Amino acid sequence: MNAAWDVAYCRSQFPALTRQVGGRPAAFFDGPAGSQVPQRVIDAVAHYLAHTNANHGGQFATSRESDELLDAAHAAVADFLGATDPGEVAFGPNMTTLTFALSRALAQTWQPGDEILVSQSDHDANVTPWVLAARDAGATVHHIPLRPDDCTLDLEGFYRLLNARTRLVAVGCASNATGTIHPFPQMIEAAHAAGAEVFLDAVHYAPHLPLDVTAWQCDYLACSAYKFFGPHLGVLWGRRERLEALPAYKLRPAPDDLPGKWMTGTQSHEAIAGTAAAVEYLADLGRHYQGNTALDRRAALLAAYDGIARYERGLAVEFLSGLSELHAFRLWGIAEADRLHERVPTFCFTHRELPSIEIAQRLGEVGQFVWHGNYYALPLTQALGLEPEGAVRVGILHYNTADEIDRLLEALAGLNR
């Protein structure tokens, strides 16, 4: 395996990374809200619209070609998820919309006295849909507590809440605010032992680490392609037997078989084409990293994520070390270098005087693109007492560089008062 991550090879594929602000290269640290996309994704979207633009099921060339492309995309995303059945993969506008659809269906199987567990460390898209569904079913919602000292989930608190009345545990794989990786494998095992199902929000995990629904044995999982270098599109995976049995909200002529049952209306076929291209981009990164063009898609994806994780952890060490010397800032989350395996390189911090929006504005003026506010992680910012101003968020991805980290730290040092 190659010893070093070839960041130049990665960056050469992203047209957006050539952007400048004030004569200096822009640094894209806004990835947690949406990553940039490689040229092949742009080309796939354009090619679909130019040459294969048709609706599903027609008896003519463009429709047949479109359906073949869509079938191939289901297979590609199944490999991305570690699934064995492409029919278990459904596409939709985004993770939020798909989660609302699934929550309404699951609510039909709940009744008063049932209990649902959500967490204080999650994006609200993995909280409010379940809260509203539980309300409609007369079920009770409990919130798994957050440990404020390092922004990890209170696993013992989860075990105390879990019981024979629990019907669903909804938890994110990683926090989109603090980068904390939640102990979801242990939670899945415990939930199943109690007779509950598990829904994973993998949106923030997917750009950094490999997904594996088969090994994890979760029941449902959702993510968004525009967070892992694709276009704006959501992905829902579920166990075939559950997706077939649940009462989907759909039109009467819509198919009852998978995956069509869960893909309401005409989909964004061009975005699906772009998502397949994003998966192939990641697979080709793995082949390049290992120097082996013969790797099959799943093996290549695993190789890519091995390289991504190693490279991103190096950048994370550099950022954490530099930020620790800037005493006007407070990091929320895991700060220790020997605990980097417990987080992804997304960093949430506040300034002792300046509001997050002012910091983001000043950084934006010098070409450092970061986010401010609560980034829809409202349960977390409320639990930490960060509302209404929220915090600054820096997200590192595999196309970022050590030079960009240095320039970011230099800009933050100018605010260290």
C-alpha positions as CSV (number, residue, x, y, z in Angstrom):
1,M,0.0,0.0,0.0
2,N,1.3,3.5,-0.8
3,A,2.7,5.2,2.3
4,A,1.2,8.6,1.7
5,W,-2.2,10.0,0.7
6,D,-2.0,11.6,-2.7
7,V,-3.9,14.8,-1.9
8,A,-2.8,16.4,-5.1
9,Y,-4.5,13.6,-7.1
10,C,-7.7,14.2,-5.1
11,R,-7.7,17.9,-5.5
12,S,-7.1,17.8,-9.2
13,Q,-10.5,16.3,-9.7
14,F,-12.5,19.1,-7.9
15,P,-13.0,22.2,-10.0
16,A,-14.3,24.2,-7.0
17,L,-10.9,24.0,-5.2
18,T,-9.4,26.4,-7.7
19,R,-11.5,29.2,-6.4
20,Q,-9.7,32.3,-4.9
21,V,-10.8,35.0,-2.5
22,G,-8.7,38.2,-2.5
23,G,-6.1,36.6,-4.6
24,R,-5.5,33.6,-2.3
25,P,-6.9,30.1,-2.6
26,A,-10.1,29.5,-0.8
27,A,-10.1,26.8,1.9
28,F,-13.3,24.7,2.0
29,F,-13.9,23.8,5.6
30,D,-17.7,23.8,5.1
31,G,-17.9,20.1,4.1
32,P,-20.2,19.0,7.0
33,A,-23.0,21.1,5.3
34,G,-22.1,19.8,1.8
35,S,-18.9,18.7,0.2
36,Q,-17.5,19.8,-3.1
37,V,-17.9,17.4,-6.1
38,P,-15.3,15.9,-8.5
39,Q,-15.6,16.6,-12.2
40,R,-16.9,13.1,-13.0
41,V,-20.0,13.8,-10.9
42,I,-20.7,17.0,-12.8
43,D,-20.2,15.2,-16.0
44,A,-22.5,12.3,-15.0
45,V,-25.3,14.7,-14.2
46,A,-24.8,16.6,-17.4
47,H,-24.6,13.5,-19.5
48,Y,-27.8,12.1,-18.1
49,L,-29.7,15.3,-18.9
50,A,-28.1,15.6,-22.4
51,H,-28.4,12.0,-23.5
52,T,-30.6,9.8,-21.2
53,N,-33.3,12.1,-19.9
54,A,-36.5,10.0,-19.6
55,N,-39.0,8.8,-17.1
56,H,-39.1,5.2,-15.7
57,G,-40.6,2.3,-17.6
58,G,-40.9,3.5,-21.1
59,Q,-40.7,1.3,-24.2
60,F,-38.1,3.4,-26.0
61,A,-34.4,3.9,-26.0
62,T,-33.8,6.7,-23.6
63,S,-36.2,5.2,-21.0
64,R,-34.5,1.8,-21.2
65,E,-31.0,3.4,-20.9
66,S,-32.2,5.5,-18.0
67,D,-33.5,2.4,-16.2
68,E,-30.3,0.6,-16.8
69,L,-28.4,3.5,-15.3
70,L,-30.6,3.6,-12.3
71,D,-30.2,-0.1,-11.7
72,A,-26.5,0.3,-11.8
73,A,-26.7,3.2,-9.3
74,H,-28.6,1.0,-6.8
75,A,-25.9,-1.6,-7.1
76,A,-23.1,1.0,-6.7
77,V,-24.7,2.5,-3.6
78,A,-25.4,-1.0,-2.1
79,D,-21.6,-1.6,-2.4
80,F,-21.1,1.8,-0.7
81,L,-23.3,0.8,2.2
82,G,-22.0,-2.7,2.5
83,A,-25.4,-4.1,1.5
84,T,-25.9,-7.3,-0.5
85,D,-29.3,-6.4,-2.0
86,P,-29.6,-3.4,-4.3
87,G,-33.3,-3.5,-3.9
88,E,-33.0,-2.4,-0.3
89,V,-31.6,1.0,-1.5
90,A,-34.1,3.8,-2.0
91,F,-33.3,7.3,-3.2
92,G,-35.1,10.5,-2.3
93,P,-34.6,14.3,-2.0
94,N,-32.5,14.1,1.1
95,M,-32.1,12.2,4.4
96,T,-34.6,14.4,6.2
97,T,-37.4,13.8,3.7
98,L,-36.7,10.0,3.7
99,T,-36.7,9.9,7.4
100,F,-40.0,11.7,7.7
101,A,-41.5,9.1,5.2
102,L,-40.1,6.2,7.2
103,S,-41.2,7.7,10.5
104,R,-44.8,8.0,9.4
105,A,-44.8,4.4,8.2
106,L,-43.2,3.0,11.4
107,A,-45.7,5.1,13.5
108,Q,-48.5,2.9,12.1
109,T,-47.0,0.0,13.9
110,W,-46.6,1.8,17.3
111,Q,-49.3,2.3,20.0
112,P,-49.7,4.1,23.3
113,G,-47.2,2.8,25.9
114,D,-44.5,2.2,23.3
115,E,-41.2,4.1,23.7
116,I,-38.8,5.7,21.2
117,L,-35.2,6.7,22.0
118,V,-33.5,9.6,20.3
119,S,-30.3,11.4,21.4
120,Q,-29.1,14.9,22.4
121,S,-26.1,14.6,20.1
122,D,-28.0,14.3,16.9
123,H,-29.0,16.5,13.9
124,D,-32.6,17.4,14.4
125,A,-33.5,15.3,11.3
126,N,-32.9,12.3,13.4
127,V,-35.0,13.7,16.3
128,T,-38.1,15.6,15.3
129,P,-39.4,13.1,12.7
130,W,-39.5,10.5,15.4
131,V,-40.9,12.9,18.0
132,L,-43.7,13.8,15.7
133,A,-44.4,10.2,14.7
134,A,-44.5,9.1,18.3
135,R,-46.9,11.9,19.1
136,D,-49.2,10.7,16.3
137,A,-49.0,7.1,17.7
138,G,-49.3,8.1,21.3
139,A,-45.8,6.7,22.1
140,T,-43.3,8.2,24.5
141,V,-40.0,9.7,23.5
142,H,-36.9,9.6,25.7
143,H,-33.7,11.5,25.0
144,I,-30.3,9.8,25.5
145,P,-28.2,12.3,27.4
146,L,-25.0,14.0,26.3
147,R,-21.9,14.2,28.4
148,P,-21.0,18.0,28.3
149,D,-17.3,17.5,29.2
150,D,-16.4,15.7,26.0
151,C,-19.7,15.7,24.0
152,T,-20.0,11.9,24.0
153,L,-23.2,10.1,24.5
154,D,-23.9,8.8,28.0
155,L,-24.0,5.0,27.2
156,E,-25.1,4.1,30.7
157,G,-27.9,6.6,30.4
158,F,-28.9,4.8,27.2
159,Y,-28.9,1.4,29.0
160,R,-31.1,2.9,31.7
161,L,-33.7,4.1,29.2
162,L,-33.8,1.0,27.1
163,N,-36.5,-1.5,28.1
164,A,-39.0,-4.0,26.7
165,R,-41.3,-1.2,25.7
166,T,-38.7,0.4,23.4
167,R,-39.7,0.1,19.8
168,L,-37.0,2.2,18.0
169,V,-33.6,3.6,18.8
170,A,-32.6,6.4,16.5
171,V,-29.0,7.5,16.7
172,G,-26.4,9.1,14.5
173,C,-23.2,7.4,13.7
174,A,-21.3,10.6,14.2
175,S,-22.2,14.1,15.4
176,N,-22.4,16.7,12.6
177,A,-21.4,19.3,15.2
178,T,-18.7,17.9,17.4
179,G,-17.5,15.0,15.2
180,T,-18.0,12.5,18.1
181,I,-18.5,8.9,16.8
182,H,-21.3,7.4,18.8
183,P,-21.1,3.9,20.2
184,F,-23.7,2.7,17.8
185,P,-22.5,-0.9,17.5
186,Q,-23.0,-1.5,21.2
187,M,-26.3,0.3,21.0
188,I,-27.5,-1.9,18.1
189,E,-26.7,-5.0,20.1
190,A,-28.4,-3.8,23.2
191,A,-31.5,-2.6,21.3
192,H,-32.0,-5.8,19.5
193,A,-31.6,-7.8,22.8
194,A,-34.5,-5.6,24.1
195,G,-36.6,-6.3,21.0
196,A,-36.2,-2.8,19.5
197,E,-35.2,-1.7,16.0
198,V,-32.4,0.7,15.2
199,F,-32.3,3.6,12.7
200,L,-28.8,5.0,11.9
201,D,-28.2,8.5,10.6
202,A,-24.9,8.0,8.7
203,V,-24.9,11.4,7.0
204,H,-21.9,12.8,8.8
205,Y,-20.1,9.5,9.1
206,A,-20.1,8.6,5.4
207,P,-17.5,11.1,4.1
208,H,-14.9,9.8,6.6
209,L,-15.4,6.1,7.4
210,P,-16.8,3.1,5.6
211,L,-20.4,2.1,6.1
212,D,-21.3,-1.6,6.6
213,V,-25.0,-2.3,7.2
214,T,-24.3,-6.0,7.0
215,A,-21.7,-6.1,9.7
216,W,-23.6,-3.6,11.9
217,Q,-26.9,-5.4,11.7
218,C,-28.9,-2.2,11.9
219,D,-32.5,-2.2,10.7
220,Y,-32.5,1.1,8.7
221,L,-29.9,3.7,7.7
222,A,-30.0,7.0,5.9
223,C,-27.4,9.3,4.4
224,S,-27.0,12.1,1.9
225,A,-24.9,11.9,-1.3
226,Y,-24.1,15.6,-1.2
227,K,-22.1,15.0,2.0
228,F,-19.9,12.3,0.3
229,F,-19.0,14.2,-2.8
230,G,-22.2,13.7,-4.8
231,P,-25.2,15.8,-5.8
232,H,-28.1,16.7,-3.6
233,L,-29.8,13.3,-3.0
234,G,-30.8,11.2,-0.1
235,V,-30.3,7.5,0.4
236,L,-32.4,5.2,2.6
237,W,-31.5,1.6,3.3
238,G,-33.6,-0.9,5.2
239,R,-33.9,-4.7,5.7
240,R,-36.0,-6.1,2.8
241,E,-38.5,-7.9,5.1
242,R,-39.2,-4.7,7.0
243,L,-39.4,-2.4,3.9
244,E,-41.8,-4.9,2.3
245,A,-44.0,-5.2,5.4
246,L,-44.3,-1.5,6.3
247,P,-47.2,0.5,5.0
248,A,-45.5,3.1,2.8
249,Y,-47.2,6.4,1.9
250,K,-47.4,6.2,-1.9
251,L,-49.7,6.6,-4.9
252,R,-52.0,3.8,-6.0
253,P,-50.3,3.1,-9.3
254,A,-46.8,3.1,-7.7
255,P,-45.1,-0.3,-7.4
256,D,-45.4,-2.4,-4.3
257,D,-42.1,-4.1,-4.8
258,L,-38.7,-2.7,-3.8
259,P,-37.2,-0.2,-4.2
260,G,-40.0,1.5,-6.0
261,K,-42.4,1.3,-3.0
262,W,-40.2,3.9,-1.2
263,M,-39.3,6.1,-4.1
264,T,-42.4,8.3,-4.4
265,G,-42.9,10.3,-7.6
266,T,-40.4,10.8,-10.3
267,Q,-36.9,10.9,-8.8
268,S,-34.0,13.1,-9.7
269,H,-32.5,10.7,-12.1
270,E,-29.6,13.0,-12.9
271,A,-28.7,13.2,-9.2
272,I,-28.8,9.4,-9.0
273,A,-26.4,9.2,-11.9
274,G,-24.2,11.7,-10.1
275,T,-24.3,9.7,-6.9
276,A,-23.1,6.6,-8.7
277,A,-20.3,8.6,-10.1
278,A,-19.4,9.8,-6.6
279,V,-19.2,6.2,-5.4
280,E,-16.9,5.4,-8.3
281,Y,-14.8,8.4,-7.5
282,L,-14.2,7.0,-4.0
283,A,-13.5,3.5,-5.3
284,D,-10.9,4.9,-7.7
285,L,-9.3,6.7,-4.8
286,G,-8.9,3.3,-3.2
287,R,-7.4,1.7,-6.3
288,H,-5.0,4.6,-6.6
289,Y,-4.0,4.5,-2.9
290,Q,-3.2,0.8,-3.1
291,G,-1.8,0.9,-6.6
292,N,-4.1,-1.8,-7.7
293,T,-6.6,-1.1,-10.5
294,A,-8.0,-4.6,-10.3
295,L,-9.8,-4.1,-6.9
296,D,-13.5,-4.7,-7.0
297,R,-15.7,-1.8,-6.0
298,R,-16.3,-2.8,-2.3
299,A,-12.6,-3.6,-1.7
300,A,-11.6,-0.4,-3.4
301,L,-14.0,1.6,-1.2
302,L,-12.6,0.0,1.9
303,A,-9.1,0.9,0.7
304,A,-10.1,4.5,0.1
305,Y,-11.5,4.9,3.5
306,D,-8.4,3.5,5.1
307,G,-6.4,6.2,3.3
308,I,-8.9,8.9,4.1
309,A,-9.0,8.1,7.8
310,R,-5.2,8.1,8.1
311,Y,-4.8,11.3,6.2
312,E,-7.6,13.1,8.0
313,R,-6.3,12.2,11.4
314,G,-3.0,13.8,10.6
315,L,-4.7,17.0,9.7
316,A,-6.8,16.7,12.9
317,V,-3.7,16.4,15.1
318,E,-2.3,19.6,13.5
319,F,-5.6,21.5,14.0
320,L,-6.1,20.4,17.6
321,S,-2.6,21.2,18.5
322,G,-2.8,24.7,17.0
323,L,-6.2,25.5,18.5
324,S,-5.1,24.5,22.0
325,E,-2.6,27.3,21.9
326,L,-5.3,29.9,21.2
327,H,-6.7,30.5,24.7
328,A,-9.6,32.7,23.6
329,F,-11.2,29.7,22.0
330,R,-13.0,26.7,23.6
331,L,-13.3,23.4,21.8
332,W,-16.5,21.4,22.4
333,G,-15.8,17.7,22.0
334,I,-12.9,15.3,22.2
335,A,-9.6,17.1,22.2
336,E,-7.0,14.4,23.0
337,A,-4.8,13.2,20.2
338,D,-4.9,9.6,21.6
339,R,-8.7,9.6,21.2
340,L,-8.9,10.6,17.5
341,H,-10.4,7.1,16.8
342,E,-13.5,8.3,18.7
343,R,-14.2,11.2,16.4
344,V,-14.1,12.4,12.8
345,P,-12.3,15.7,12.0
346,T,-15.2,18.1,12.5
347,F,-14.5,20.7,15.2
348,C,-17.0,22.9,17.1
349,F,-15.6,25.8,19.1
350,T,-16.6,29.2,20.6
351,H,-14.7,32.4,21.4
352,R,-14.9,34.0,24.8
353,E,-16.0,37.3,23.4
354,L,-16.9,37.1,19.7
355,P,-20.1,35.6,18.5
356,S,-19.8,32.7,16.1
357,I,-21.3,34.6,13.2
358,E,-18.7,37.3,13.5
359,I,-15.8,34.7,13.5
360,A,-17.3,33.0,10.4
361,Q,-17.6,36.4,8.7
362,R,-14.1,37.4,9.4
363,L,-12.7,34.0,8.3
364,G,-14.9,34.1,5.1
365,E,-13.3,37.5,4.2
366,V,-9.9,35.8,4.0
367,G,-11.1,32.8,2.1
368,Q,-11.7,30.4,5.0
369,F,-15.1,28.8,4.5
370,V,-16.6,27.7,7.9
371,W,-20.1,27.4,9.4
372,H,-21.6,29.1,12.4
373,G,-24.8,28.6,14.4
374,N,-26.3,25.2,15.3
375,Y,-26.2,23.5,11.9
376,Y,-29.5,21.8,12.8
377,A,-27.8,20.0,15.7
378,L,-30.3,21.9,17.9
379,P,-30.6,19.1,20.6
380,L,-26.8,19.4,21.1
381,T,-26.5,23.1,21.2
382,Q,-29.4,23.4,23.6
383,A,-27.9,20.7,25.9
384,L,-24.6,22.6,25.9
385,G,-26.2,26.0,26.5
386,L,-24.9,27.4,23.2
387,E,-28.2,28.8,21.9
388,P,-29.0,31.2,20.4
389,E,-25.5,32.1,18.9
390,G,-24.3,28.5,18.5
391,A,-20.7,27.9,17.7
392,V,-18.1,27.9,14.8
393,R,-17.7,24.6,12.9
394,V,-14.6,23.5,10.9
395,G,-15.0,20.4,8.9
396,I,-11.9,18.7,7.4
397,L,-12.2,16.4,4.4
398,H,-9.7,14.4,2.4
399,Y,-9.2,17.1,-0.1
400,N,-8.0,19.7,2.5
401,T,-4.3,20.3,3.0
402,A,-1.8,21.0,5.8
403,D,-1.2,24.4,4.2
404,E,-4.9,25.2,4.6
405,I,-4.8,24.2,8.2
406,D,-1.9,26.5,8.8
407,R,-3.7,29.4,7.1
408,L,-6.8,28.7,9.2
409,L,-4.9,28.7,12.4
410,E,-3.1,31.9,11.4
411,A,-6.4,33.6,10.8
412,L,-7.8,32.3,14.2
413,A,-4.6,33.5,15.9
414,G,-5.5,37.0,14.7
415,L,-8.8,36.7,16.7
416,N,-7.1,35.3,19.8
417,R,-7.6,38.3,22.1
